Amino acid sequence: TAKNGHMFQSYAMLTLLQRHLQPVSTPFKILERSLQSSRHVFLSLWKNSASISTAAVLEKWHTFYETRFPIQPDMIVYLRVPPNLAYERVLSRARGEEDSVSLSYLNSVHEAHE
């Protein structure tokens, strides 16, 4: 649902920011997803499918953390996976938190990344 999706996206942004700010002993850090993809891919999906107020709240969160924590990655690596293969992986993992992930949603995410 839109409410759960908003909560998930807010939590994802929080955990991404925490991971970005966490010190490491190596000269590099590898993260599964970036704050930039959160804003430019997933927020764009929200703007197209959710209420304007939901997208506006997420946009304000992005603006807030970007002004307080100007994090710029040195590199972003995008691993292209066909949506149908990603969906098969979701089904095979059988995680409860992924129950609502549909092939249609994965197609939308794929298109937003392209």
CORCOR-V959746 format. One record per helix or strand of 2 or more residues. SS is the DSSP state (alpha for helix, beta for strand). FROM is the first residue (numbers start at 1). LEN is the number of residues. If there is no record, write none. Layout:
((SS | FROM | LEN) (SS | FROM | LEN))
//
This chain:
((alpha | 2 | 20) (alpha | 35 | 15) (alpha | 52 | 17) (alpha | 83 | 11) (alpha | 96 | 3) (alpha | 103 | 11))
//
